[in-house]
Amino acid sequence: MKVFAGEVHCLLGDNGAGKSTLIKVLSGVHQPSEGEVQIEGKKAVLDSPRAALESGVATVFQDLAMLPLMSIKRNFFLGREPTRSLLGIRVLDEVTTTKIAREELKKIGIDVRDPDQPVGTLSGGERQCVAIARAVYFGAKVLILDEPTSALGVNQAAMVLKYVLQARAKGLGVVFITHNVHHAWAVGDTFTILNRGRSYGTFEREQTSREALLEMMAGGEALEELSVELSEMAHQDQVKAQFEAKKRSTPS
């Protein structure tokens, strides 16, 4: 699997296909049992999430790694807060954090009146965008998004997809993990299909179609078997209903 700058690479697969495991390898949570990770052509040992971040690989997981009761600006920095000296003691630079958080969020279309408000007051789509903006601000070269639209409504999902395209326009390589083919097709340039931990292959947008991706994801044979099984069940139900109707109409 190769990810290039200025490209949205969609990683597709049903539940249990191995998407999250692969992403944990790329983000330094797990070590690969086979193969290796290369960044800009050189082998990279991502033995921790911090090592991945320092190499320019930022991951936005489904749970977003955000603290709902903490302010938007504190969540934006979260462990990398700018500080200033006060009587020889390093303290949080409130002015700088407020200014940067407000400016960066405004770039993605979120105009917060108060960066000190709890991040839990934002919608799900807005929180996803905050997490993405945070990764971009801190210099990510590759942005990995783990199911960013899975629990969102239509409008919120559209907001996230719009920012995915903005990240691509800024020259980032974006890995977009999803089992929603419609969302992937809306933004994707390249598609890799996983099924039970194995790759079905990688396809350029010009080489495939949304319908073909859906069939490979679900497994064409499995869908055909399911269709036959459902047809048989419907036939049995129909026969049973006819028998019951005939039984009721027959005089005792």
Number of C-alpha atoms within 10 A of each C-alpha: 10 12 16 16 15 19 21 27 27 28 29 27 28 19 13 12 19 18 24 18 15 17 20 18 20 26 25 20 18 16 18 17 7 5 7 14 16 13 15 7 7 9 10 15 17 24 16 17 19 15 16 22 20 14 18 19 24 26 26 20 18 15 11 17 11 19 15 15 12 15 18 29 25 23 24 26 18 14 8 10 16 14 15 13 10 10 7 7 8 11 13 14 14 15 10 15 20 17 12 16 23 19 13 18 21 12 12 19 12 16 13 15 8 12 21 16 17 17 23 15 13 16 12 20 21 20 22 27 25 26 20 26 19 21 23 19 13 14 16 22 23 29 24 26 25 22 20 25 25 14 12 16 11 10 10 19 19 16 18 23 21 15 18 23 18 15 23 18 14 12 14 23 23 29 25 25 25 23 23 16 19 14 17 23 16 13 18 22 17 23 26 20 23 22 19 12 14 11 16 13 11 18 17 13 13 8 10 13 12 13 11 11 21 19 13 18 21 15 14 13 11 11 12 11 11 12 12 12 12 12 12 12 12 12 12 12 12 12 12 12 12 11 12 11 11 10 11 9 9 7 5 5
